[in-house]
Amino acid sequence: MRTVLDEAPSEHQNGELPLGAALFSIVLNILFGANAVAIKISLLGLGVFTTAGLRFLIAAVTISLWAVLTGQPLYVDRQQAGRLAVLSLFFVAQIALFYLGLNLTTASHGTLISNLLPFVVLVLAHYFIPGDTVTGRKVIGILLGFGGILCVIFDKQGASAEIQTGDLIIFFAVFIWGMSAVYTKKLTSTIHPVIISLYPMFLAVPCFLLAGFLWDDAMIRYIDWSVGMSLLYQAIVTASFGFIAWNTLIKKYGATALHAFIFIMPVSGVFLGIILLGEPLTSHIVAAIFLIAAGIIVINFKRS
């Protein structure tokens, strides 16, 4: 039996994104960037693990209803179930660490640190995904984007010990996220993206809710309009629509080129932080936006 590592990439996999796919990826990353702000708002009224559990409970139900109504495949065989169980372990660890870290640090730091993900994916995909090779152009583009992120990081002064601890936890979450992204790419040749999104959510929900019961200081402190809408944003916009769309793009175009667009996430997160959390727009942040845009152009456009 041929494994996914034996499969030749399709015409578009691991190469350049067409304009339509690039624009769609940009929109997705704007939505994902807003997710950290939504999480911070929801954590005001809900416990850390409870927030994660409720988010993916709502998302799992939403995706299930959509899958049934649209006739999406939901059956998995024993071999696929084993692979999904491994993916679920990645998923639980990644989400738990990200929420724990974000509870201690800021939304801006969370989105910024998340942008280490392309480096992790770049290295892992180079060794584990045929055709996802490291090129000089990709390295230059990613370094430009990372330079933009550094501008924003260095603009932040006086970080407390709690924020630094949260940052470190998110670093670990991003590394696990990178492993999960590459492993997901291996699964998409044999397992439908809807199944890849749905099964880890269902398996994660009882883990998160049990953890919330055991370790959250209070599972539910209060729920108002802002907390409720923030939870629904995480569940429906990013965890449902976003996860399905992202996995589909990974299958068609490859992990490395696609994850380069994650540099858009801090732009979205920072500007929403300005609007919703009152964070300042400084010269460092403006410089970061230009560097990030330059990195995206270098990575995704060839010279004719």
Backbone bond lengths (Angstrom), bond angles and torsions (degrees), N, CA, C in turn:
res aa  C-N    CA-C-N  psi(-1)  N-CA   C-N-CA  omega(-1)  CA-C   N-CA-C  phi
1 M - - - 1.467 - - 1.522 109.34 -
2 R 1.326 116.75 133.70 1.456 120.59 179.23 1.523 109.37 -79.63
3 T 1.299 115.94 138.94 1.458 120.44 175.78 1.510 109.05 -94.37
4 V 1.340 115.81 170.83 1.455 119.61 179.23 1.518 111.38 -62.35
5 L 1.327 117.52 -28.89 1.453 119.60 -179.89 1.522 111.49 -70.55
6 D 1.326 116.96 -16.46 1.459 120.29 177.19 1.526 112.57 -89.51
7 E 1.334 115.96 -10.99 1.454 118.68 -175.55 1.521 110.47 -76.21
8 A 1.320 115.77 136.90 1.465 119.96 173.57 1.514 109.13 -76.08
9 P 1.325 118.14 140.72 1.450 120.05 178.80 1.514 111.07 -66.55
10 S 1.341 115.47 150.67 1.453 120.10 177.26 1.515 109.94 -72.41
11 E 1.322 115.67 -179.13 1.466 120.58 -174.54 1.518 111.78 -58.08
12 H 1.336 116.99 -38.44 1.455 120.27 -175.11 1.519 112.83 -98.98
13 Q 1.332 119.27 -14.84 1.450 120.55 -175.71 1.514 110.54 -63.36
14 N 1.349 113.79 137.61 1.457 122.20 172.94 1.527 112.67 64.87
15 G 1.336 118.16 15.51 1.447 121.11 178.50 1.513 111.53 -118.01
16 E 1.360 115.11 -143.52 1.456 120.54 -177.74 1.526 109.44 -86.60
17 L 1.331 115.98 144.47 1.451 120.53 177.87 1.524 110.42 -84.48
18 P 1.337 118.22 134.51 1.462 120.19 170.70 1.527 109.99 -61.33
19 L 1.332 116.78 161.67 1.459 120.73 -175.30 1.523 111.92 -57.67
20 G 1.334 116.71 -44.44 1.456 119.53 -178.86 1.517 112.52 -61.50
21 A 1.328 116.64 -44.01 1.458 120.59 178.86 1.521 111.25 -66.43
22 A 1.333 116.58 -37.08 1.460 120.04 178.68 1.524 111.08 -64.55
23 L 1.339 117.01 -44.27 1.461 120.48 179.23 1.523 111.23 -64.71
24 F 1.331 116.52 -40.13 1.460 120.17 178.68 1.521 110.87 -64.98
25 S 1.324 116.59 -39.45 1.455 120.66 177.35 1.524 111.19 -64.09
26 I 1.329 116.90 -37.56 1.466 120.77 176.97 1.526 110.57 -61.38
27 V 1.340 116.78 -45.64 1.463 120.59 179.07 1.525 110.52 -60.87
28 L 1.325 116.56 -44.40 1.460 119.94 179.36 1.521 111.40 -59.59
29 N 1.316 117.18 -42.03 1.457 119.73 -178.12 1.518 112.41 -71.08
30 I 1.330 117.38 -30.12 1.464 119.62 171.93 1.524 109.90 -62.63
31 L 1.324 116.23 -44.78 1.466 120.44 177.80 1.520 111.22 -63.07
32 F 1.344 117.15 -43.22 1.456 120.41 179.17 1.527 111.12 -64.75
33 G 1.339 117.17 -37.22 1.455 120.08 178.34 1.511 112.30 -62.10
34 A 1.326 116.30 -35.42 1.461 120.71 178.06 1.517 112.21 -69.77
35 N 1.319 117.41 -17.25 1.457 120.36 -174.42 1.523 112.36 -63.54
36 A 1.332 118.13 -37.70 1.461 120.25 -179.29 1.521 111.21 -62.92
37 V 1.329 116.78 -38.70 1.462 120.40 177.03 1.524 109.95 -64.78
38 A 1.334 116.47 -42.35 1.464 120.39 178.63 1.524 111.20 -62.26
39 I 1.322 116.94 -40.45 1.463 120.23 178.82 1.521 110.57 -62.80
40 K 1.338 116.96 -45.80 1.461 120.35 -179.56 1.529 111.29 -59.27
41 I 1.315 117.21 -39.67 1.465 120.22 179.26 1.520 110.58 -67.69
42 S 1.329 117.24 -43.41 1.467 120.05 -178.32 1.520 111.89 -67.26
43 L 1.340 117.26 -30.51 1.463 120.05 179.76 1.523 112.87 -68.95
44 L 1.329 117.38 -13.45 1.461 119.96 175.13 1.526 111.07 -65.57
45 G 1.329 116.86 -32.01 1.455 119.85 -176.44 1.511 114.85 -112.67
46 L 1.349 117.72 -12.89 1.459 121.33 -175.86 1.515 110.49 -127.46
47 G 1.337 116.44 154.46 1.450 121.08 175.40 1.522 111.27 -69.30
48 V 1.333 115.54 162.02 1.464 120.95 -175.73 1.528 111.54 -59.71
49 F 1.327 116.68 -56.88 1.466 120.08 -177.47 1.526 111.34 -72.06
50 T 1.338 116.58 -32.45 1.461 119.88 177.41 1.517 111.01 -62.67
51 T 1.338 116.72 -41.37 1.462 120.66 177.52 1.522 110.75 -58.69
52 A 1.335 116.49 -47.67 1.463 120.28 179.18 1.522 110.99 -62.04
53 G 1.334 116.93 -43.49 1.456 120.42 -178.94 1.516 112.71 -62.97
54 L 1.343 117.03 -46.58 1.462 120.54 179.75 1.524 111.26 -66.64
55 R 1.335 115.88 -38.38 1.467 119.67 179.25 1.520 110.89 -57.55
56 F 1.324 116.57 -50.76 1.461 118.98 -174.06 1.522 112.38 -82.28
57 L 1.329 118.05 -18.37 1.457 119.66 170.15 1.524 109.90 -66.07
58 I 1.335 116.29 -48.91 1.466 120.32 177.89 1.525 110.43 -62.05
59 A 1.327 116.40 -43.36 1.464 120.35 -178.85 1.521 111.39 -63.77
60 A 1.334 116.95 -43.22 1.464 120.40 -178.72 1.521 111.25 -63.03
61 V 1.333 116.71 -41.77 1.465 120.15 177.96 1.527 110.29 -65.26
62 T 1.334 116.67 -42.48 1.468 121.07 179.84 1.522 111.33 -61.31
63 I 1.328 116.68 -48.02 1.462 120.47 -179.40 1.522 110.84 -65.59
64 S 1.332 117.29 -38.54 1.466 120.72 179.20 1.525 111.20 -61.61
65 L 1.336 116.40 -45.69 1.466 119.89 178.97 1.524 110.93 -61.90
66 W 1.325 116.27 -44.37 1.468 120.18 178.64 1.523 110.85 -62.66
67 A 1.329 116.81 -41.64 1.463 120.86 -178.40 1.521 111.29 -64.22
68 V 1.332 116.65 -41.43 1.463 120.19 179.69 1.525 110.55 -67.33
69 L 1.330 116.45 -43.90 1.463 120.58 -177.49 1.523 112.36 -67.32
70 T 1.318 117.44 -30.08 1.471 121.02 -177.53 1.520 112.86 -101.92
71 G 1.333 117.18 3.75 1.456 120.45 176.89 1.509 114.74 70.41
72 Q 1.327 117.10 31.60 1.459 120.45 178.76 1.532 110.45 -73.70
73 P 1.317 117.98 147.63 1.472 120.40 179.17 1.527 111.03 -70.74
74 L 1.326 116.07 135.84 1.457 120.95 179.69 1.524 112.70 -125.52
75 Y 1.334 117.34 -9.48 1.464 120.18 -177.92 1.525 110.31 -79.27
76 V 1.332 115.26 141.06 1.465 120.87 173.99 1.525 108.64 -130.33
77 D 1.332 115.67 145.54 1.457 119.36 175.71 1.529 109.54 -87.49
78 R 1.332 115.66 -179.42 1.460 119.85 -174.36 1.528 111.94 -63.58
79 Q 1.329 116.89 -40.80 1.463 120.03 -179.72 1.527 110.96 -65.05
80 Q 1.326 116.17 -43.00 1.457 119.73 178.09 1.522 111.36 -64.70
81 A 1.333 116.38 -37.82 1.462 119.75 179.57 1.522 111.16 -61.36
82 G 1.326 116.59 -39.08 1.460 119.66 178.01 1.516 112.00 -64.02
83 R 1.333 116.09 -41.71 1.466 119.62 179.28 1.519 111.16 -67.54
84 L 1.334 116.63 -37.51 1.459 119.98 177.95 1.524 111.48 -68.00
85 A 1.322 116.58 -31.04 1.464 119.54 176.39 1.525 110.81 -64.87
86 V 1.336 116.22 -40.65 1.470 120.09 176.48 1.523 110.17 -63.46
87 L 1.335 116.51 -45.53 1.458 120.34 178.32 1.525 111.09 -60.32
88 S 1.322 116.67 -36.57 1.462 120.62 179.71 1.521 111.79 -65.14
89 L 1.322 117.16 -35.33 1.464 120.16 176.11 1.526 110.57 -63.69
90 F 1.339 116.28 -45.18 1.466 119.92 173.97 1.528 110.38 -55.89
91 F 1.326 114.91 -46.22 1.459 121.24 -174.48 1.528 111.72 -62.49
92 V 1.326 116.92 -48.21 1.467 120.82 -179.44 1.523 110.68 -61.48
93 A 1.332 116.63 -45.81 1.467 120.20 -179.25 1.522 111.19 -64.08
94 Q 1.321 116.40 -44.85 1.467 121.62 -178.60 1.525 111.25 -60.84
95 I 1.326 117.03 -49.95 1.464 120.92 -176.84 1.523 111.20 -69.40
96 A 1.328 117.33 -42.43 1.463 120.07 -179.56 1.524 111.09 -60.11
97 L 1.325 116.85 -46.17 1.462 120.22 179.93 1.527 111.32 -66.43
98 F 1.322 117.09 -40.24 1.463 119.38 -179.03 1.527 110.89 -63.76
99 Y 1.321 117.98 -43.90 1.463 120.85 -179.95 1.525 111.14 -68.44
100 L 1.319 116.91 -40.56 1.467 119.54 176.89 1.524 110.66 -61.04
101 G 1.327 116.35 -45.66 1.451 119.79 -179.81 1.513 112.69 -65.98
102 L 1.326 116.68 -42.60 1.456 120.27 -178.05 1.524 111.55 -67.80
103 N 1.312 117.35 -26.21 1.461 120.87 175.61 1.524 111.52 -65.87
104 L 1.338 116.73 -24.36 1.461 121.24 -177.87 1.520 112.82 -99.00
105 T 1.324 117.62 -31.25 1.457 121.16 -176.75 1.527 110.17 -105.87
106 T 1.324 117.02 -166.01 1.463 121.86 -177.49 1.520 111.17 -100.04
107 A 1.327 115.83 163.15 1.461 120.17 177.32 1.525 110.79 -62.66
108 S 1.333 116.91 -38.28 1.464 120.29 178.88 1.522 111.12 -62.44
109 H 1.326 116.75 -46.34 1.461 119.89 178.47 1.526 110.49 -61.49
110 G 1.339 116.35 -40.53 1.456 119.37 -179.40 1.512 112.67 -60.68
111 T 1.331 117.25 -45.92 1.461 119.71 179.86 1.525 111.47 -70.46
112 L 1.328 117.18 -34.91 1.465 119.83 179.80 1.522 111.40 -66.38
113 I 1.322 116.56 -48.32 1.462 119.84 -178.15 1.528 110.45 -65.27
114 S 1.315 116.98 -31.28 1.466 120.36 177.38 1.518 111.96 -58.71
115 N 1.329 115.94 -23.28 1.458 119.06 -177.85 1.516 113.75 -80.75
116 L 1.319 117.56 5.54 1.459 120.01 164.65 1.523 110.88 -75.17
117 L 1.322 116.51 -13.76 1.463 120.90 -176.90 1.526 113.84 -54.79
118 P 1.338 121.08 -44.36 1.465 118.65 179.52 1.518 113.61 -57.34
119 F 1.340 117.72 -33.31 1.463 119.44 177.34 1.524 110.65 -65.05
120 V 1.325 116.24 -45.15 1.461 120.45 -179.90 1.524 110.14 -62.75
121 V 1.326 116.74 -47.33 1.463 121.06 -179.64 1.521 110.90 -64.22
122 L 1.336 116.64 -40.61 1.460 120.92 -179.78 1.518 111.21 -57.52
123 V 1.327 116.68 -46.87 1.464 120.84 -177.90 1.525 110.93 -70.18
124 L 1.322 117.13 -48.58 1.463 120.29 -177.56 1.528 111.62 -65.48
125 A 1.342 116.91 -42.47 1.462 119.82 -179.58 1.522 111.40 -64.93
126 H 1.322 117.31 -33.00 1.466 121.41 178.66 1.529 111.01 -58.73
127 Y 1.327 116.69 -35.62 1.464 121.04 -176.58 1.528 113.37 -93.96
128 F 1.328 117.90 -24.48 1.461 119.33 -170.39 1.525 114.53 -117.63
129 I 1.341 119.04 -10.43 1.459 120.84 -179.82 1.521 109.23 -122.61
130 P 1.338 118.54 114.75 1.466 120.58 179.79 1.524 111.47 -58.40
131 G 1.316 115.88 133.60 1.457 120.97 177.88 1.507 114.64 90.18
132 D 1.344 117.78 -17.77 1.465 121.11 178.25 1.521 108.63 -86.24
133 T 1.317 116.62 64.74 1.457 121.27 -176.20 1.522 111.06 -88.95
134 V 1.317 114.75 154.17 1.460 121.12 177.21 1.524 108.65 -81.95
135 T 1.313 116.95 123.79 1.461 121.96 176.43 1.521 109.32 -114.34
136 G 1.320 115.28 159.72 1.457 119.28 179.52 1.510 112.49 -60.95
137 R 1.329 116.80 -38.17 1.460 120.53 -179.65 1.523 111.61 -64.26
138 K 1.344 116.22 -41.96 1.462 119.26 178.54 1.524 111.43 -64.94
139 V 1.321 116.21 -40.76 1.464 119.74 179.60 1.525 110.66 -62.91
140 I 1.337 116.57 -44.68 1.464 120.26 179.78 1.531 110.69 -62.09
141 G 1.323 116.35 -44.60 1.460 119.86 179.78 1.510 112.63 -62.25
142 I 1.333 116.35 -44.47 1.458 119.70 -179.88 1.521 110.98 -66.89
143 L 1.328 117.62 -37.82 1.463 120.10 178.04 1.527 111.44 -65.35
144 L 1.340 116.78 -37.35 1.464 119.44 175.14 1.527 110.71 -61.05
145 G 1.323 115.17 -45.68 1.458 118.80 178.37 1.508 112.36 -63.45
146 F 1.330 116.03 -42.45 1.456 119.68 179.61 1.527 110.72 -66.43
147 G 1.347 116.78 -33.29 1.457 119.77 174.67 1.518 111.26 -60.85
148 G 1.329 116.57 -38.42 1.458 119.98 175.39 1.509 112.27 -62.98
149 I 1.329 115.38 -40.32 1.462 119.11 178.33 1.522 110.63 -64.66
150 L 1.330 116.88 -40.22 1.460 120.48 178.53 1.528 111.22 -60.94
151 C 1.328 116.65 -36.70 1.469 119.54 177.17 1.526 110.87 -57.86
152 V 1.324 116.05 -42.27 1.459 119.44 -179.65 1.523 110.85 -71.91
153 I 1.334 116.64 -41.00 1.461 119.78 179.83 1.523 110.55 -60.94
154 F 1.335 117.23 -44.81 1.459 120.50 -179.10 1.528 111.72 -71.07
155 D 1.322 117.23 -14.21 1.457 120.69 175.86 1.525 111.45 -77.33
156 K 1.321 116.72 -16.62 1.458 121.35 -179.93 1.522 109.35 -89.79
157 Q 1.335 116.28 122.52 1.459 121.02 -177.49 1.528 109.94 -118.39
158 G 1.328 115.05 153.99 1.461 120.84 172.43 1.512 114.83 67.59
159 A 1.313 117.59 37.01 1.462 119.91 178.79 1.520 110.22 -65.62
160 S 1.321 116.27 132.58 1.457 120.81 -179.45 1.520 110.53 -75.80
161 A 1.344 115.11 168.96 1.462 120.13 177.47 1.524 110.60 -61.95
162 E 1.331 116.84 -35.31 1.460 120.59 179.13 1.524 110.88 -65.04
163 I 1.329 116.66 -43.72 1.464 120.22 178.62 1.522 110.71 -64.39
164 Q 1.323 117.28 -41.24 1.460 120.33 179.19 1.523 111.22 -64.01
165 T 1.335 116.63 -38.16 1.466 120.08 176.24 1.525 110.68 -63.43
166 G 1.328 116.20 -44.35 1.458 119.99 177.29 1.512 112.36 -60.95
167 D 1.339 115.96 -40.42 1.466 119.86 177.68 1.525 111.14 -60.14
168 L 1.329 116.66 -43.77 1.466 120.76 -179.14 1.525 111.23 -63.25
169 I 1.322 116.26 -41.74 1.467 119.93 178.72 1.528 110.56 -61.74
170 I 1.327 116.71 -40.59 1.462 119.99 179.83 1.524 110.84 -68.37
171 F 1.338 117.98 -32.60 1.466 120.15 174.29 1.536 110.34 -56.19
172 F 1.337 116.66 -46.02 1.466 120.23 178.28 1.528 110.70 -63.85
173 A 1.333 116.85 -39.24 1.464 120.45 178.71 1.523 111.17 -61.33
174 V 1.333 116.85 -40.57 1.464 120.91 -178.68 1.527 111.24 -67.00
175 F 1.326 117.50 -37.76 1.463 119.75 177.81 1.528 110.45 -63.04
176 I 1.320 116.63 -43.97 1.463 120.07 177.54 1.527 110.14 -65.36
177 W 1.317 116.70 -37.50 1.463 121.53 176.98 1.521 110.82 -59.70
178 G 1.332 116.87 -41.19 1.458 120.39 177.86 1.519 112.09 -62.48
179 M 1.335 117.21 -44.53 1.463 120.41 176.65 1.522 110.63 -61.36
180 S 1.331 116.04 -40.93 1.458 120.56 179.35 1.521 111.62 -64.34
181 A 1.346 117.19 -39.15 1.467 120.77 -179.26 1.521 111.48 -63.64
182 V 1.325 116.94 -43.35 1.462 120.65 179.52 1.527 110.45 -69.54
183 Y 1.320 117.10 -40.55 1.464 120.37 177.90 1.532 110.38 -63.94
184 T 1.338 116.70 -38.86 1.460 120.88 176.71 1.521 110.94 -60.45
185 K 1.329 116.78 -41.07 1.467 120.64 177.98 1.525 110.70 -59.95
186 K 1.326 117.27 -35.92 1.459 120.74 177.65 1.528 111.42 -67.18
187 L 1.326 116.60 -32.62 1.458 120.02 -176.26 1.521 113.05 -80.09
188 T 1.335 117.58 -27.09 1.458 119.60 -170.66 1.522 113.91 -67.98
189 S 1.320 118.51 -14.15 1.465 119.68 177.32 1.526 111.77 -78.57
190 T 1.323 117.40 -17.30 1.466 120.59 -177.33 1.525 113.34 -125.96
191 I 1.332 118.56 -13.75 1.461 121.77 -177.32 1.527 108.71 -127.38
192 H 1.321 116.51 135.02 1.461 121.43 -177.93 1.533 110.81 -64.94
193 P 1.345 117.76 141.26 1.469 120.66 -179.07 1.524 114.27 -56.48
194 V 1.334 118.08 -32.47 1.462 120.05 178.28 1.521 110.57 -62.77
195 I 1.323 116.23 -42.44 1.464 120.67 178.47 1.517 110.31 -65.67
196 I 1.332 116.40 -40.55 1.464 120.66 179.60 1.523 110.87 -61.83
197 S 1.325 117.36 -36.03 1.459 120.72 178.61 1.521 111.96 -76.98
198 L 1.319 116.26 -40.26 1.459 120.95 -168.26 1.521 114.01 -78.40
199 Y 1.316 117.60 -48.22 1.460 120.18 -172.42 1.529 113.08 -62.74
200 P 1.334 119.91 -45.74 1.469 118.34 177.04 1.523 113.14 -60.15
201 M 1.330 117.20 -32.80 1.458 119.42 177.73 1.521 111.13 -64.20
202 F 1.329 116.57 -49.05 1.459 120.05 -179.93 1.529 111.34 -60.40
203 L 1.329 116.49 -40.80 1.459 119.57 -179.79 1.520 111.84 -71.51
204 A 1.337 117.09 -28.27 1.464 120.66 -177.65 1.522 112.62 -79.70
205 V 1.331 118.01 -31.37 1.467 121.10 -173.63 1.525 112.91 -54.80
206 P 1.342 120.38 -53.00 1.469 118.55 179.24 1.518 113.07 -62.64
207 C 1.324 117.14 -32.37 1.472 119.81 177.55 1.520 110.78 -63.74
208 F 1.334 116.84 -46.23 1.457 120.67 -178.89 1.528 111.85 -68.07
209 L 1.326 117.25 -43.14 1.461 119.52 -178.49 1.525 111.37 -67.44
210 L 1.331 117.16 -37.64 1.462 119.56 175.56 1.522 110.39 -65.02
211 A 1.334 116.33 -42.74 1.463 119.93 177.27 1.522 110.86 -62.36
212 G 1.331 116.98 -37.72 1.456 120.12 177.31 1.513 112.12 -64.32
213 F 1.334 116.33 -41.47 1.464 120.68 178.16 1.527 111.21 -63.50
214 L 1.333 116.14 -38.06 1.464 120.26 -175.90 1.524 112.81 -83.18
215 W 1.338 117.98 -37.38 1.463 119.50 -166.33 1.524 115.78 -122.94
216 D 1.333 119.80 -19.42 1.463 118.82 175.27 1.521 109.79 -66.16
217 D 1.331 117.16 139.23 1.464 118.75 177.67 1.522 110.76 -62.08
218 A 1.328 116.60 -34.13 1.464 123.08 170.99 1.518 106.70 -153.27
219 M 1.319 117.06 128.59 1.458 118.75 -178.91 1.523 110.63 -64.41
220 I 1.333 116.83 -44.57 1.463 121.79 178.11 1.521 108.17 -133.13
221 R 1.338 116.64 114.42 1.458 121.27 175.29 1.520 110.00 -87.78
222 Y 1.313 116.47 -48.80 1.465 122.49 174.55 1.522 107.98 -164.24
223 I 1.322 115.50 158.16 1.464 121.57 173.95 1.521 108.02 -131.62
224 D 1.323 116.54 115.10 1.456 121.54 173.45 1.525 108.67 -117.45
225 W 1.332 116.28 -170.24 1.461 120.66 -176.13 1.522 111.33 -59.83
226 S 1.337 117.43 -45.34 1.464 120.19 -175.74 1.523 111.61 -68.21
227 V 1.327 117.14 -41.69 1.465 120.62 178.55 1.525 110.35 -65.05
228 G 1.333 116.40 -44.71 1.455 120.25 -179.26 1.517 112.94 -63.93
229 M 1.336 117.00 -44.86 1.459 120.23 179.74 1.526 111.66 -67.38
230 S 1.327 116.52 -36.40 1.465 119.91 177.77 1.522 110.97 -64.26
231 L 1.324 116.46 -39.88 1.461 120.32 177.94 1.524 110.88 -65.51
232 L 1.331 116.80 -43.15 1.463 120.21 179.28 1.525 111.44 -65.52
233 Y 1.335 117.47 -35.39 1.460 120.24 177.03 1.524 110.12 -60.96
234 Q 1.337 116.06 -48.12 1.465 119.77 178.99 1.522 111.19 -59.89
235 A 1.339 116.31 -40.88 1.459 120.74 -172.43 1.520 112.75 -77.01
236 I 1.333 116.87 -45.25 1.458 120.29 -171.41 1.526 112.28 -94.36
237 V 1.338 117.54 -46.27 1.463 120.33 -174.79 1.521 111.39 -74.58
238 T 1.337 117.61 -50.64 1.466 119.15 -175.53 1.524 112.85 -93.20
239 A 1.330 117.76 -48.16 1.464 119.28 -174.39 1.521 112.67 -73.78
240 S 1.326 118.42 -28.84 1.465 120.52 -179.75 1.526 110.90 -94.30
241 F 1.323 116.41 -74.75 1.463 120.57 -178.93 1.525 111.69 -61.19
242 G 1.316 117.19 -46.19 1.456 120.85 -175.04 1.513 113.43 -63.68
243 F 1.335 117.16 -45.36 1.461 120.10 -178.07 1.525 111.35 -64.20
244 I 1.323 116.78 -43.14 1.463 119.82 -179.78 1.526 110.58 -63.68
245 A 1.322 116.31 -47.26 1.461 120.30 -178.55 1.524 111.41 -63.64
246 W 1.336 116.89 -41.46 1.465 120.81 -178.08 1.526 111.02 -65.11
247 N 1.322 117.17 -45.51 1.461 120.10 179.28 1.529 111.37 -63.18
248 T 1.325 116.76 -36.20 1.460 120.39 177.97 1.526 111.11 -65.28
249 L 1.333 117.10 -42.26 1.460 120.88 178.42 1.527 111.41 -65.84
250 I 1.329 117.27 -39.43 1.466 120.45 177.65 1.523 110.37 -59.48
251 K 1.328 116.46 -43.43 1.460 119.80 -178.92 1.524 111.35 -62.60
252 K 1.320 117.69 -38.01 1.462 121.16 -173.57 1.519 113.05 -84.89
253 Y 1.347 117.36 -35.85 1.459 119.09 -169.85 1.526 114.89 -119.15
254 G 1.327 118.69 -9.19 1.453 120.04 177.82 1.518 113.06 96.96
255 A 1.334 114.92 155.15 1.458 120.86 -171.80 1.517 113.19 -74.87
256 T 1.336 117.83 -42.30 1.462 119.87 -169.53 1.522 112.22 -67.48
257 A 1.329 117.61 -53.31 1.464 120.23 -179.02 1.515 111.30 -61.97
258 L 1.330 116.47 -39.00 1.458 120.22 -177.24 1.521 111.66 -67.18
259 H 1.335 116.51 -42.97 1.454 119.38 -177.19 1.525 112.68 -72.17
260 A 1.321 117.59 -12.64 1.465 118.90 173.57 1.523 111.19 -60.53
261 F 1.334 117.20 -28.69 1.457 120.49 -178.74 1.526 112.76 -73.10
262 I 1.310 117.74 -8.58 1.460 119.38 178.91 1.521 110.86 -63.59
263 F 1.342 117.55 -16.27 1.461 119.46 175.40 1.527 112.04 -61.10
264 I 1.308 118.02 -17.61 1.463 120.81 177.67 1.528 110.67 -74.19
265 M 1.312 117.31 -23.92 1.453 120.56 -177.02 1.528 113.78 -56.47
266 P 1.343 120.23 -46.12 1.463 117.63 179.92 1.519 113.29 -65.92
267 V 1.345 117.37 -30.32 1.463 119.54 176.98 1.522 109.48 -61.68
268 S 1.331 115.57 -48.83 1.455 120.44 177.77 1.523 111.04 -61.81
269 G 1.338 116.30 -46.54 1.457 119.88 -178.26 1.516 113.06 -63.03
270 V 1.349 116.61 -41.33 1.465 120.38 -179.14 1.522 110.93 -66.29
271 F 1.334 117.34 -46.79 1.461 119.22 -177.92 1.527 111.62 -67.14
272 L 1.318 117.69 -36.00 1.461 119.11 175.34 1.523 110.80 -70.68
273 G 1.336 116.36 -30.76 1.457 119.00 173.07 1.521 111.20 -64.05
274 I 1.344 116.31 -38.06 1.467 120.71 176.73 1.526 110.29 -63.32
275 I 1.330 115.73 -44.75 1.461 120.19 -175.37 1.528 111.82 -73.29
276 L 1.335 116.99 -45.37 1.459 120.79 -171.15 1.526 114.08 -98.43
277 L 1.332 116.70 -27.49 1.462 119.65 -175.09 1.525 113.08 -114.67
278 G 1.324 117.51 0.33 1.451 120.78 176.22 1.513 115.53 73.54
279 E 1.315 118.37 24.87 1.462 120.59 178.92 1.528 110.37 -77.28
280 P 1.338 118.12 148.44 1.471 120.80 -176.16 1.528 112.50 -80.37
281 L 1.325 115.99 152.10 1.464 122.63 171.11 1.522 107.62 -99.69
282 T 1.328 116.41 110.90 1.459 121.44 -174.87 1.518 110.70 -109.77
283 S 1.329 115.84 172.82 1.467 120.60 178.23 1.524 111.22 -63.10
284 H 1.341 117.04 -33.50 1.464 120.57 177.06 1.533 110.71 -60.87
285 I 1.313 116.41 -41.75 1.460 120.35 -178.22 1.528 110.42 -69.60
286 V 1.336 117.01 -40.06 1.464 120.33 176.96 1.528 110.40 -60.87
287 A 1.346 116.58 -44.67 1.468 120.25 177.58 1.523 110.86 -60.96
288 A 1.327 116.04 -38.57 1.463 120.25 -179.98 1.519 111.52 -62.16
289 I 1.324 116.77 -40.07 1.459 120.26 -179.32 1.528 110.80 -61.27
290 F 1.335 117.01 -43.47 1.464 120.30 179.63 1.529 111.34 -65.69
291 L 1.330 117.52 -41.25 1.461 120.47 179.59 1.523 111.28 -65.69
292 I 1.317 115.99 -41.00 1.460 120.07 179.67 1.529 110.26 -63.65
293 A 1.328 116.89 -44.82 1.471 120.32 178.41 1.525 110.87 -61.14
294 A 1.335 116.99 -41.21 1.468 120.45 178.62 1.521 110.90 -62.59
295 G 1.323 116.96 -41.06 1.457 120.59 178.45 1.510 112.71 -61.40
296 I 1.327 116.47 -41.21 1.461 120.77 178.85 1.526 110.82 -63.70
297 I 1.337 116.54 -42.59 1.469 120.33 -179.93 1.525 110.93 -63.21
298 V 1.332 116.73 -45.12 1.467 120.81 -178.62 1.521 110.77 -61.52
299 I 1.314 117.48 -42.08 1.462 121.40 -175.75 1.525 112.22 -71.17
300 N 1.316 117.16 -38.93 1.458 119.70 -165.26 1.517 116.00 -106.98
301 F 1.317 118.59 -0.65 1.453 119.21 179.38 1.520 110.35 -126.91
302 K 1.331 115.89 126.24 1.462 122.05 177.10 1.523 110.45 -88.66
303 R 1.329 114.74 152.95 1.459 119.14 170.48 1.519 108.97 -75.14
304 S 1.316 116.17 134.23 1.476 120.00 -179.09 1.513 110.26 -74.14
